[in-house]
Amino acid sequence: MVLQKLSKPIFSSKSIRVFAVKSSEPGLRVSTPKKLFKLAVNRNKIKRQIKNIFQKNNLYQNDVIFVVMVFTPFLSLSYKEASFEICKAVKS
């Protein structure tokens, strides 16, 4: 699957930016840049958290792939705060 150029984000904050791309099947892509998160442990933890939030809250939608770009302030968020922010982003 090839993603086209990303248009305007559907949600943007200091810690995350969420894009919605039309596709034939639902999905999730998480971008955690190595430049911002040096340790693979941190990058993998962030990806697991975001995937878990999507699964627990049933945020997957038909025919849409969500692309989540993560920035440095995300590490300072608790799990509840991150969950609230992602739910707010996807449901808006």
C-alpha positions in Angstrom: 0.0 0.0 0.0 1.4 3.4 -1.0 0.3 6.5 0.9 -0.2 9.6 -1.2 1.1 12.9 0.0 -0.5 13.8 3.2 -2.9 16.7 3.1 -3.9 18.9 6.0 -4.1 17.1 9.4 -7.4 16.4 10.9 -5.9 17.2 14.3 -2.7 18.9 15.4 -1.2 19.6 18.9 2.2 19.9 20.5 2.5 16.1 20.9 0.7 14.5 17.9 -0.5 15.2 14.5 -3.2 13.0 13.0 -4.0 12.6 9.2 -6.8 10.6 7.6 -6.1 8.9 4.2 -8.8 7.2 2.2 -8.1 3.5 1.5 -9.8 0.3 0.7 -9.4 -1.0 4.2 -9.0 0.5 7.7 -5.5 0.8 9.2 -3.1 2.7 11.4 0.4 4.0 10.7 2.5 5.6 13.5 5.5 7.7 12.8 8.1 8.0 15.6 11.2 9.7 14.2 14.6 8.4 15.3 15.8 11.9 15.3 13.4 12.8 18.2 13.4 9.5 20.0 16.9 8.1 20.1 16.1 4.8 21.9 14.2 2.1 20.1 12.6 1.2 23.4 10.9 4.6 23.5 9.8 4.4 19.9 8.3 0.9 20.3 6.6 1.9 23.6 4.9 4.9 21.9 3.8 2.7 19.0 2.4 0.0 21.3 0.5 2.7 23.4 -1.1 4.2 20.3 -2.1 0.9 18.8 -3.6 -0.2 22.2 -5.6 3.1 22.4 -7.0 2.5 19.0 -8.0 -1.1 19.8 -9.5 -0.4 23.2 -11.6 2.6 22.0 -12.6 1.1 18.6 -11.3 4.1 16.7 -10.7 2.2 13.4 -13.1 3.4 10.7 -14.0 1.8 7.4 -12.0 2.9 4.4 -9.7 5.2 6.4 -6.1 4.8 7.3 -5.0 7.0 10.2 -1.4 8.3 10.1 -0.2 9.5 13.5 3.0 11.6 13.7 4.4 11.8 17.2 6.6 14.6 18.7 8.8 14.8 21.8 6.1 16.1 24.3 4.2 12.8 23.9 6.6 11.1 26.3 5.6 13.5 29.1 1.9 12.5 28.7 0.3 9.9 30.9 -1.6 7.0 29.3 -4.9 8.6 30.2 -3.9 12.0 28.7 -2.6 10.3 25.6 -5.8 8.3 25.2 -8.0 11.4 25.7 -6.0 13.4 23.1 -6.0 10.6 20.5 -9.8 9.9 21.0 -10.5 13.6 20.6 -8.4 13.8 17.5 -10.0 10.8 15.7 -13.6 11.6 16.7 -13.4 15.2 15.6 
